């Protein structure tokens, strides 16, 4: 094995992996699910069911309009109660189909294993499956599988780093379904003709590495198997699981600014994504369920759950044990991890395809520290894995200095949160830098309309 | 149920501004102890005057300017300590108050307070004093080195405290060579020689530096480039480089003044450039200038250049940046 190259920067938050060794609870008792028509990056789907329609599990209820987009399927069988617009936590308005579950989970007759002979059929099938990157970004997977003109994937990078604190959903995936993960990797390698795959696992989860290695050892002895699947143990550092950092750690290649992994001939998929691919090829069940880590100081029983997509978040929380009595009046609910997740401003949001965790912070954990002045200690520079200058970007964003923001490469920020995590003045650096990006976009639009 | 909302990240490191400041104060304690041991109660008096007047000026300034009180961030304490450390032990006690006023009011609060000032406040205070009162700022006494006298709070001066030249002044007179009667390396290391309160004991300062490095409060980029340039320059000019390192204020300046967060560059290459610039100017003043010591002028000059240094050292992001 060649020497691995690691990125600079990063932070070491308490991993808080409290849920590593609890088996995943499968929860089904949701009387109603609310499924948004936009659960991916890209144009939203148009809803093809209406109030009163009967729907079955796996039935398409949202049809893609423009590329890149994937269909939305019903996660329950039952009756459509309403189709209406809602304001999502992202601030965008989204069409939501509210479906009353009959509790039977009857599958739609169209749910059957896809017939695939070649690459194009494989990509097509993944599009129909509604699959998006399950690691937390939600970009339609099928659209990632086609490299740009003149590029060819030579390495598949499988992200099992799970580097965000609390989250163990990907770890559980490795421990519970190592066979399907390896199978999914082999399918992707076979159909897309990728010669090498590298799985990245953080060192603090040796069990995940062990089961995957055991599985790899098994397939080595099957006829015609790909043996060029490697597993690398990565140092424990956040954001090891960020695409750019992971690709660099595993292959030594740097994804260029503004580019994607395909620019360095690498395809990156999350472990949960490859596991889904394996399962989908065998069963044809589209993406209708999701494994979530439930954790945080306000929860009675932190655990991993497997829930239908669209399940209302308050129902998921109470089905998984509920909130501690003393924390009932004020909590912070975070969709996604503690470093990059979104704090919900309304409790009635639903589980969507790509968030890996649901954190419920109690009073003490949710406390927002007061912002002090920047003392220019340069800790943010040391922590930034993208080698940016967050302190200066913060100042420029607050002054709407468009030129300066561009000069200091604001658009390269991956919003991992390392800078704000280490800031001794507790400044909201990520928020401010995000605003900076918006200022640039607005300035561009203004420029364009003037011309 | 009440929902709390804030932007990511939702977890924060425990370290905060007062903790960083507290670490710097802790790092200055060994040098403080040595100065009290060497110079006696006067050292303690001067330090108390600068620290307390710095706190009072900070408090009054924020009050008059109707800003939030900021004395709890402890930065005024550090300014007071560093100012005292750069003063000679024989200075009349009202002078440090003027130094504190310059540091806190003129150099820091009028520019907006912590994080906003352009030049190092303590150095600004010291420079104003040494220009306004050159005689008092250059009257050096030889440390008595006797703890008994150090803790006798009699206002009578020790009779064996003779006004002496600092090692750097002697080096200056001897054209850069060690001459008879000059303190040897060991004396310089432990602080048995004339000089400003805090600069005399290199060993005590280095204990503090080790603490700061262990707590990751400072980095070595600026101090090492600063010191290296002074030593190389001294060696090239035929001076004794080790004597240049161990005498005068080079060590305290490089590790405690040139690593001040607010007035030095953020970027790593900027820190190196800053150190090189400081080293060049300090060496030029020491070797060719009309004064034996120049580290404070060097740092203040580079403080002013800091925004420009930052502008030319914008780091290339991971991935090379967009065209």
Interface residues (C-beta under 8 A of the other chain):
Chain A: X7 X8 X11 X13 X14 X165 X244 X248 X254 X255 X256 X257 X258 X259 X328 X329 X330 X331 X332 X333 X334 X338 X339 X340 X341 X342 X343 X344 X345 X346 X347 X359 X361 X365 X366 X368 X369 X372 X373 X374 X375 X376 X377 X378 X379 X381 X385 X386 X387 X388 X389 X391 X392 X407 X408 X409 X411 X412 X415 X417 X420 X421 X422 X423 X424 X425 X426 X428 X430 X431 X434
Chain B: X1 X2 X3 X4 X5 X6 X7 X8 X9 X10 X11 X12 X13 X15 X16 X17 X19 X20 X73 X75 X113 X114 X115 X116 X219 X261 X262 X264 X266 X267 X268 X310 X314 X315 X316 X317 X318 X319 X320 X321 X322
